[in-house]
Amino acid sequence: MKNRLSKSKKPVTKKPDSRIDHFFASLDNLIRAKISSNIQLELIFAVAFCLVLAFLAYNITFNMTRKVTYQQSISYEQGIDDISSSAEDIAERMLNDLRYKEEEEITDEMRQNARYPSENNADAKQFNMHNAMENLIEDFSRTSTLKVLVTDLSGNMIYKTENVMENSVDIFNVIKSAYDIDFYRRDNIDSQSAGELVFVYPMNFLNNDIYLIIKDTPIADIQTTPTYSYNSSLALFIAFLFFISGFLILTKNKMDYIQELSNTVRIISTGNLKYTAPVKGNDELTHLAKSINIMARDIDQKIEEERNLEKTKQELITNVSHDLRTPLTSIIGYLGLAKSPRISHEQKDDYIEIAYSKSERLKQLINELFEYTKLQSPDNKPNFTAVNLVDLLDQLIEEMIPMAEENGLTISKVIATKDIVLYADVPQIVRLFENLISNAIKYTHTDEPILLTVKGIDADNFATISLENAIDGISDEEINKMFERFYRLEKSRSSETGGSGLGLAISESIVHMHGGQIYAEKLSESRISITVKLPILSNS
């Protein structure tokens, strides 16, 4: 019941990222990807980070090594400032205060420029010199020892404070003292004593032309000045240590990776081409590691190909030596018998005839060997032209019929479509099917017809041609070895009962040269087929 009455919580929906957030996220990913894929940017970033780290270390160490010493000195600056400020305030107020002016003399501009609210107070109007000066001194004097005098133009005293002893002054000497610039230069004031300062202001006050004279001697002030000293050499040393340490830490992975690549190259240089460099990251070192692996793999493949080629050469020499030695030995033997004076002319003619047939066999073997070697050469450049496959096979079968009839055989053909055009080297294609048909005639052990079938074109635009014939039994192992060089189904390798063993190897090379496929299949214990697939040029 409680569960029914309880309110179901609404699922919290995540607020979608704004365009600005998405932009900065994409920019951050782009910067990270650029930095991680470029060693120069990584080094720039590492140096910049280490510089900031060194700067912080320098400032912290610099401040930690600070030593403070205090020096005390006598200064009159504060006293001079107080006297000067009081004199300027009193003179300014005497000139600008509207309480000391007749109403008809006050203009709107004066009222707008009044600095103090009391200046416009009409009830505080004062036209008595003594009262006016007392109020001004009381309001604006910052020192109790201030001497204030008001004289006429001749120097006669109109007003003075109680601490002024003179009854009259020589106004010219006072003005001269007041305007002596060297006297007022503070850096020339003796640190032990200071003379009396004199300020003179000519003005019109309460409708009278007067001189306002203000005098005072500044009071000495004891000032404590701190002096700071720093150990900058230690700070620079610590900053250098932080820079080097930070740089080593940031570049440690890269340096370790470079060392790994160096070790990989050293191991590969010893001949271990199976060893691969570790692939890490996505920068130039990563591409270098991939290139090293590709280089090692290519070199290994080339060495393996050279080994296979060398092995093939050895096998070729061994097989050729055997196949050439047999007919050559027979030729030499029969010619030696023919040279004997004890034999009759009929026997001599028979021996010469046998030697000649052996020579023809030797010539055929040498031609086939030369043709196979030529097909395997990378310099072999076929001459491709357009040819109708069915027309070519019809002509070839007509030429092979006499050979089949000599062996009591017939050749049947089944053609699904006649318009199959190949882009091929015509002499090589003729040799291909000539080899296949002649092999079928040689190894057919019954009078069953040889069947040539031209099938339709498949989805990959390949034309399929198959040749079937009866045999006297064959194993799966023999099927797999049929296209090997010098392999014969006839185990004795007799030149009388078998060929050179290069026919099907040559056929396979021709098919591969045309980008096709060739393979043998065992249809039954007494029948096999060889299938050829060749790419077509067009299909009408």
QUIBELWO-V448367 format. One record per residue. N is the residue number from 0. RES is the residue in one letter. SS is DSSP state (H for helix, E for strand, C for the rest). D_FIRST is the distance of its C-alpha to the first C-alpha in whole Angstrom. Layout:
n=[N N]
res=[RES RES]
ss=[SS SS]
d_first=[D_FIRST D_FIRST]
This chain:
n=[0 1 2 3 4 5 6 7 8 9 10 11 12 13 14 15 16 17 18 19 20 21 22 23 24 25 26 27 28 29 30 31 32 33 34 35 36 37 38 39 40 41 42 43 44 45 46 47 48 49 50 51 52 53 54 55 56 57 58 59 60 61 62 63 64 65 66 67 68 69 70 71 72 73 74 75 76 77 78 79 80 81 82 83 84 85 86 87 88 89 90 91 92 93 94 95 96 97 98 99 100 101 102 103 104 105 106 107 108 109 110 111 112 113 114 115 116 117 118 119 120 121 122 123 124 125 126 127 128 129 130 131 132 133 134 135 136 137 138 139 140 141 142 143 144 145 146 147 148 149 150 151 152 153 154 155 156 157 158 159 160 161 162 163 164 165 166 167 168 169 170 171 172 173 174 175 176 177 178 179 180 181 182 183 184 185 186 187 188 189 190 191 192 193 194 195 196 197 198 199 200 201 202 203 204 205 206 207 208 209 210 211 212 213 214 215 216 217 218 219 220 221 222 223 224 225 226 227 228 229 230 231 232 233 234 235 236 237 238 239 240 241 242 243 244 245 246 247 248 249 250 251 252 253 254 255 256 257 258 259 260 261 262 263 264 265 266 267 268 269 270 271 272 273 274 275 276 277 278 279 280 281 282 283 284 285 286 287 288 289 290 291 292 293 294 295 296 297 298 299 300 301 302 303 304 305 306 307 308 309 310 311 312 313 314 315 316 317 318 319 320 321 322 323 324 325 326 327 328 329 330 331 332 333 334 335 336 337 338 339 340 341 342 343 344 345 346 347 348 349 350 351 352 353 354 355 356 357 358 359 360 361 362 363 364 365 366 367 368 369 370 371 372 373 374 375 376 377 378 379 380 381 382 383 384 385 386 387 388 389 390 391 392 393 394 395 396 397 398 399 400 401 402 403 404 405 406 407 408 409 410 411 412 413 414 415 416 417 418 419 420 421 422 423 424 425 426 427 428 429 430 431 432 433 434 435 436 437 438 439 440 441 442 443 444 445 446 447 448 449 450 451 452 453 454 455 456 457 458 459 460 461 462 463 464 465 466 467 468 469 470 471 472 473 474 475 476 477 478 479 480 481 482 483 484 485 486 487 488 489 490 491 492 493 494 495 496 497 498 499 500 501 502 503 504 505 506 507 508 509 510 511 512 513 514 515 516 517 518 519 520 521 522 523 524 525 526 527 528 529 530 531 532 533 534 535 536 537 538 539]
res=[M K N R L S K S K K P V T K K P D S R I D H F F A S L D N L I R A K I S S N I Q L E L I F A V A F C L V L A F L A Y N I T F N M T R K V T Y Q Q S I S Y E Q G I D D I S S S A E D I A E R M L N D L R Y K E E E E I T D E M R Q N A R Y P S E N N A D A K Q F N M H N A M E N L I E D F S R T S T L K V L V T D L S G N M I Y K T E N V M E N S V D I F N V I K S A Y D I D F Y R R D N I D S Q S A G E L V F V Y P M N F L N N D I Y L I I K D T P I A D I Q T T P T Y S Y N S S L A L F I A F L F F I S G F L I L T K N K M D Y I Q E L S N T V R I I S T G N L K Y T A P V K G N D E L T H L A K S I N I M A R D I D Q K I E E E R N L E K T K Q E L I T N V S H D L R T P L T S I I G Y L G L A K S P R I S H E Q K D D Y I E I A Y S K S E R L K Q L I N E L F E Y T K L Q S P D N K P N F T A V N L V D L L D Q L I E E M I P M A E E N G L T I S K V I A T K D I V L Y A D V P Q I V R L F E N L I S N A I K Y T H T D E P I L L T V K G I D A D N F A T I S L E N A I D G I S D E E I N K M F E R F Y R L E K S R S S E T G G S G L G L A I S E S I V H M H G G Q I Y A E K L S E S R I S I T V K L P I L S N S]
ss=[C H H H H C C C C C C C C C C C C C H H H H H H H H H H H H H H H H H H C C H H H H H H H H H H H H H H H H H H H H H H H H H H C C E E E E E E E E E C H H H H H H H H H H H H H H H H H H H H C H H H C C H H H C C H H H H H C C C C H H H H C H H H C C C C H H H H H H H H H H H H C C C C C C E E E E E C C C C E E E E E C C C C C C C E C C H H H H H H H H C C H H H H C H H H C C C C C C C E E E E E E E E E E C C E E E E E E E E E E C C C E E E E E E E E E C C H H H H H H H H H H H H H H H H H H H H H H H H H H H H H H H H H H H H H H C C C C C C C C C C C C C C H H H H H H H H H H H H H H H H H H H H H H H H H H H H H H H H H H H H H H H H H H H H H H H H H H H H H H H C C C C C C H H H H H H H H H H H H H H H H H H H H H H H H H H H H H H H H C C C C C C C C E E E E H H H H H H H H H H H H H H H H H H C C C C E E E E E C C C C E E E E E C H H H H H H H H H H H H H H H H H H C C C C C C E E E E E E E E C C C C E E E E E E E E E C C C C C H H H H H H C C C C C C C C C C C C C C C C C C C C C H H H H H H H H H H H C C C E E E E E E E E C C E E E E E E E E E E E E E C]
d_first=[0 4 5 5 6 9 12 14 17 20 22 25 28 32 34 37 40 43 46 48 46 46 50 50 48 51 53 52 52 55 57 55 57 60 60 59 62 65 67 68 65 64 67 67 63 64 67 66 63 66 68 65 64 68 68 65 67 70 68 67 70 72 70 70 73 74 77 78 81 82 85 86 89 90 89 91 88 86 89 90 87 87 90 90 87 88 91 90 87 90 92 89 89 92 93 89 88 89 90 93 94 95 93 95 95 92 90 87 87 87 85 82 83 83 81 80 79 82 84 84 84 87 87 88 91 94 97 98 99 99 95 94 95 93 90 90 91 88 85 86 88 86 89 91 94 94 98 98 101 102 105 107 109 112 110 110 107 105 102 101 99 100 100 103 106 108 110 110 110 111 109 110 110 106 105 107 105 102 102 103 100 101 101 97 96 94 94 98 97 98 95 97 98 98 100 100 98 99 98 100 98 101 99 100 98 99 102 104 104 103 102 99 100 97 98 96 96 93 92 91 87 87 84 82 82 80 81 78 79 77 78 78 79 76 74 75 75 71 71 73 71 68 69 70 67 65 67 67 63 62 65 65 63 65 68 66 66 70 71 69 70 74 73 72 75 77 76 76 80 81 80 76 75 72 71 68 68 64 62 60 59 61 64 67 67 65 67 70 68 67 71 72 70 71 75 75 73 76 79 77 77 81 82 80 82 85 85 84 87 89 88 89 92 93 92 94 97 97 96 99 101 101 101 104 106 106 108 110 111 112 114 116 116 118 120 121 122 124 126 127 131 131 128 130 129 126 124 125 123 120 119 120 117 115 115 114 111 110 111 109 106 106 106 103 101 102 101 98 97 98 96 93 94 94 91 89 90 88 91 91 91 90 92 89 90 88 89 88 87 88 92 92 91 93 96 96 95 99 100 98 100 103 101 99 102 104 101 101 97 96 93 91 88 85 84 81 82 85 84 83 84 84 85 87 90 92 94 92 90 93 93 90 90 94 92 90 92 95 93 91 95 96 93 93 94 94 96 92 92 90 87 87 84 82 79 77 75 72 69 70 74 76 78 78 82 82 85 85 88 89 89 90 87 85 82 79 80 83 81 79 83 85 85 86 89 92 90 92 90 94 94 97 97 101 102 103 100 98 97 97 93 92 92 88 88 90 88 84 86 87 83 81 84 83 79 78 78 80 79 80 78 79 79 80 83 86 84 83 82 82 80 81 78 80 78 80 81 80 80 81]
